[in-house]
Each structure stands twice: as structure tokens, then as C-alpha cells.
Amino acid sequence: MKAIVYPHYGSPDVLQLKEVAKPTPQDNEVLIKIHAASANPLDWHRMRAAPFFVRLGDGLLKPTNPRLGADIAGRVEAVGSNVTEFQPGDEVFGDISAGGFAEYVCAPTNALALKPIILSFEQAAAVPVAALTALQGLRDKGQIQAGQKMLINGASGGVGTFAVQLAKAFGAEVTGVCSTRNVEMVRSIGADHVIDYTQADFTRDGRRYDLIFDAVGNCSAADYMRALSPNGICVVAGFTTMSRMIFQVALLGSLVSKTGNKKIGAMLATVNKQDLDCLKELLEAGKVVPVIDRCYPLHEVPEAMRYLEAGHARGKVVITMDHSIPR
């Protein structure tokens, strides 16, 4: 089968399309014929080993697993001996951690759910990492409640577009922050108010929010403090630099949270079938719709990663396989 591999860390130039062995599922795994995958910032962070601590988990000198791509959607082709919840022919989607930029992959069943019937493979592949991050950030870390005033920084990105729609589904009054070219798009997916960050600074305009969900991570702890209501919560799910994340969120944010009623904290999503099933229900009900910026074929993954790294993607960047079936 064909797969994208990166034998060493570096720019998108290190990504290579190669013929590799087709995997065989273990007892608790299924073999999936991938029809679409999607790229996430985590992919290029791993590709470049940036920040450096990525090497602690992925390999100090070179990647121990030279495969990228967490989000996938496809059809089950074979199942392991202990698998009962899926069978060959099932259409599935999920977060498999790595190996999605390929024609086939084996994945554990707890990382998968049945694909929403109303979604194409491309749409379904756009969901898992970004939507799980938004769902867990809002519901679990942010403790979102109906009627709250909340702000989403980075509302036009992969995570942000899901956060806007999920926040509306939870009943919040949503303000989205994005660039000029994305204002209408963010409004079209449900935001009640939109702030163009090139024209205004939400941390200094005097408005206060019960919940801030930051998918960008370009603010200081003092910025969040100014923009939070007296008992407000700020959840940071992205970062521009590791030093900002460590100093502003982990250190100052922790201090703020321990000494006052305002809370500032970071979060990292974890995959679980229960939350994938929750997203499936929301997607099938039409309460959440994936926003796809553009699609690239498998052999153009290096170009897709360059585009994603530039930081201007509107929604998700999707990778399609040559054997994808038009839906």
C-alpha cells in the first residue's frame, strides 16, 4: 500500500510517499481502508519535532513511528478475533493517533465510531481531533452552561469552527474572534457576535465573558484576566510558542486559578468512543457541520502541511486517497 512516511524530523520536504506493507489487525483491532484523513497542527509539530519535548515521546534523534495522520474515515475491511462491535463493510471514523496518511491502517476499536450517515468520508475525517478538543474543552474543562456569554479565540480554524457550533448547541451566547476575511464565515456557522482581531482587541474592549476558549494561545494571563467575568473560566487549547504556554498558562494561569475565582488552564483532548458517539449524534442532527477549507490527494501531503503550517486554514485541511469513492 501507499503511505506517507518521514524518516527524520524537518520541514515538509522530509515527507515521502512510499510503498509499505499492508498491516494485519491484532485481536482488538480492525483493518480500515482509508478514504479520507485530515491534517492537524499536531502533525506538523511531530514532523518538525517542535517544540523539542516532542522528541521525548516520538524519538530523540529520529521518529520511532515515522507515520503521521490521526484523523481518518473509511471502511472496515477485516476485524481481529476479539472484535464484536464492528464488522467488514462498516463505515467508521476516529482518532487513531498516527498512520492516517495511508491507504490502510489498523486501529483499536476504542478509537473509532460508526461514521455519521449524512457525512461524506471527507467530512467525517475532518471531525475527530478538532471536534473532540472543542467538546472536551467546552463541556469538561470549561463547564459550559446555557445562557453564558462566551468567547472563542481562533473561531475560524479547525478547532474553532467546531467550538462555535458546539457552544451554540450548549445554549451559550457566542462571540468569535477571527481575521477580516473569515468574519462572515464565522457568523454563518452560528456566532452571535464576531470580532475582527485586525480592528479590535477583545482583551481591552471592556467586555467580559463567563467562558473563554482559546484555540490560538496568543494571549497573556493578564489578557485573559481582563476579559473574564468575576467567576469566569479560560480554557487554552492551542499555543503560539511553548514558552508562552508554559509561562502564561501553566505558571501564571495556575497562580491565578489558586488565588482567585477566575480560572485559567490548558487542555489536551483524549480520544474515547463515548465522545465520538456524542459527536456522531450532533452531526447527524445537523447541530454541527464540518468546515473544510481544501482537500489534497495523498501524494500532496507535503503541500497540505505547508498550507496548514502557514496558519490561515479556514476550518479543516483534508487528505483524500486515490481509491476514495465520491459521495
N, C-alpha and C positions, 0 to 999 in steps of 0.2 A: 504494500500500500504506500501511498504518498503521505509524507508528514513534514512539517517544518521543524527543524532542529537548530539549536545554537550550541556548538561545541565549546565556545568560550564566551566570556562576557564582552559587551561592547555595544556599538551603535546598531541600528537595524541592518547594517551591512553584514553582521555575523549570522543573520538568519539564512538558512539554506533549505531548499526543497529537496528531499531525498526519498529514495525507496527504502522502506524499513519493513521488518517482519510484522505481519498482521497478528495481533495479540489473541490469546485464548483466555476466556473468562475463568477465574477461580470460583470456588464453591459459592461464595456470596456475591458474585459479580455478574454483570450482563455485558455482552458484546454489543456495541452500538455502531451502526452505520451512520456516521455523522452527515447531516445535510446542511447544517449551518453552525457557526460558532460566533462568539463576539469577543472583541478585544477590550481589556480594561487597563487602567493605569498600572495595576499590579504587574501586568505582563511586561511593560517596558522597564519598570523598576527591577524586576528579576533579570531581564535581558542585560541591563547595564550594571547590575549589582549596585544599585544606588537607591538609598543610602548604603553605606558599607556593611551595615549589620545584616543585610540580605544574605551575604556570604556565609554567615553563621548557620543559616538554615539550608542554603542551597549549594554550598560548597565553597571552600575558602579560595582556591585557585581557579577552579572551573566548575560549571554546574554539574552536580551529581545526577540530576534528571534534566537532560537537555531539551525539554519539551515545554511549550507554553500553551496557554489557552484553557481557561477554567469553564467558561460558559459554553454549553453545547445543546443542540436539539437534533434528534434523529430517530431512527427506528431500531428497535431491539432485533438483533439477528440471531443471538444464541444466549442461553442462560446457564448459570452454574448450577450444580446439583442441589444446592440448598435454597435456591430462589423460587419463591411461590407467588410473589406479588406482581411479577412481570412475565410476559411470555413473548416469543418471537412474533414480530409484526406490530407490537405496541409502539406508539409514538411517544417519546419521552423528552424531557428537558431537565437540565440540572447544572449544578456547580461541581465539577469533578476535580478541581484544584489545578490540574495540569494535563496536557496531552490533547487538548481540543482542536488544535490546528493540525488536523489529520483526517484521513478518510474513515478511520475506525478507531475506537477506543474501548477499553474495558473500564467499568466503573462500579463501585459498590452501590447497592440498591438504596442505601440511606442518603445518597447524594442526588437522587432522581425522583421525579414525579411524572405522572402522565401529562402529556402536553395538552394545554387548553385547546379544545376542538376548534375554536374560532380563529386561532392564530396560525399563521404560516410558520414554517421552520425558522425562517429568518427572524420573524417577530419573537418567537419563543426563545431563540438563542440570545436575544437582547436582554432577557429578563433577569436571570438568576443572581449574579453578584451584585449588580446595581440595585435591583429591587429588594433583595434581602438586606442590603445595607440600609436602604431607606426605611424599610419596615421595622427592622430591629432598632434602628436609631430613634425613630419617632415613638414607637409603641413601648419598647423596653427601656431604653436609656432615657428618652425624653418624657415618657409617661404622658403622652399627648391626650388631651381631653377635648370633647366637643365644646365649641364656643371660645376656645383660646385664640389669642392673637399670636400668630407665629410667623417667623421669617426664615426663608431658605436662601442661603448664600450659595451661588452657583446653580441657580434654578434651571439653567438651560443645558446642563451637562447630563451624562448618563445617569448618575445617581439623583441629581436634582430634578430631572423630569419625572422620575418615579416619586420622589418625595413630595412634589407639588400635588400630584394626583392622590397619593395615599393620605396626605394631610387633609385634603378636601373630603375624602371618603370617611375620615375620622371626625369630620364636622368642624374643623378649625377654619378661622379666617386667615387666609394665606397671603403673605407678601413675598414675592420672588425678586431676587437680585440677579441681574444679568447685564450683558452689553447691549448697545443700541440695536444691533441687527437681530437680537433674539427677543426683544420686548413683546412683539405681537405673538410669537410662538408661545412664550410662557403664559401670556394671557389666554391663549386659545386652549391650553390644557387645564385651565381652571383657576389660575391665580386671581385673587380678588384685587390685588394691587401689585404693580411692578415698578421696581426702582432700577433705573439705568445707572450703573455704577460710574459711568463716564461723566454723568451730570450731577450726581448726589452721593453722599457718603452716609449709609444707613446708621453708622455708629455715632454720627454727630448731628443728626437732624432732629433730635429731641423726642422721637417716637420710641416707645418701649414695647417689648414683646415678652409674652409668657414663655415662649419656646423659640430658640434659635437653632436651626440645623445648618451647619456649615460644611458644605461638600468641597470647599476650596481650601480653607485653613490659612487665609492670608491676613488674619486679624490678630491683634494682641489681646491678652487677658483684660486689659483696661478697656479696649474697644467693646468687648462682649459685656463687661460690667455696665458701661454706659447705656447699652441698648437693651439690657434685660430689665424686666419689671422686678419689683422687690423680691418676689419668690420665684423668679424665672430660672429656667434651665437652658444651658447651651450645650449642644452635642456636636463635637467636631469629628467629621468622618473623612476628612481629606487634609492634606498639608502641602504647602508650597516648598518648605525646606524642613529637614529633620530638626535643625536647631530651633526653629520656631515651634514645632510640635513639642519638643522636649521642654524647652524653657517656658513658653507661653501657656501651654495646655497642661503638660504633666506636672510642672513645678508650680507656676503661679496659679494655674487653674485649680490645682489640688489645694493650695493655700486658701484661695477664695472660698472653695466649697466647704472647707473645715471651719472657717471663721465667720461665715455669714449665711444668709438664707439663699443667696444666689449660688447656683451650681454650674460648674464648667468641667467637662470631661470629654475624653476621646473614646471612640468605639471602633471595633473591628467586627464585621459580620461573621457568623459561623453558619455553615450550611446544615440544614436539617429538613427532613421530609415534611414535617408538620407545617413549617413556614412556606415551603414550596407549594403545598396543597392549599394553604391560605391564599397565596398569590394566585394560584390557578383559579380559585373561586372568584376573586376580584376581577381577574382578567376576563373570565367567561361572562361575568355580569356586566362588563363594559365600564366598570368603575376606574380601571387602569388600562391605558393603551400605550404600548411601547413606542418610543420616538426613535426612529432610525435616521441617522444623518446620511450615511452612504454604505454601500457594500463593495467588498473587494473579493476577487477569487483567491483561492488558496495560494497560488503562486505569487500573488501580490501582497502577501502579509508584510514584507518589509515596508512597502509604501503605506499600508494601513497603520503600521506602528509609527512611522514618521508623522503622519497626519494626527494621530492620537497624541503623540508627544507634544505637538505644537500647542495643544491646549484649547483649541477652538471648536472642537466637535460639538455639534448640536444634537444632543441625545447620544445614541449608541453607534459604534462602528462595527459592522457585521462582516464575517468571513463566510463565503459560500464555497461549497465543494463542487467539483465538476459533475458529480452524479446527482446533484440536487434536483429535486422534482419541482417544477413550477407549481405554485399553489394559488 
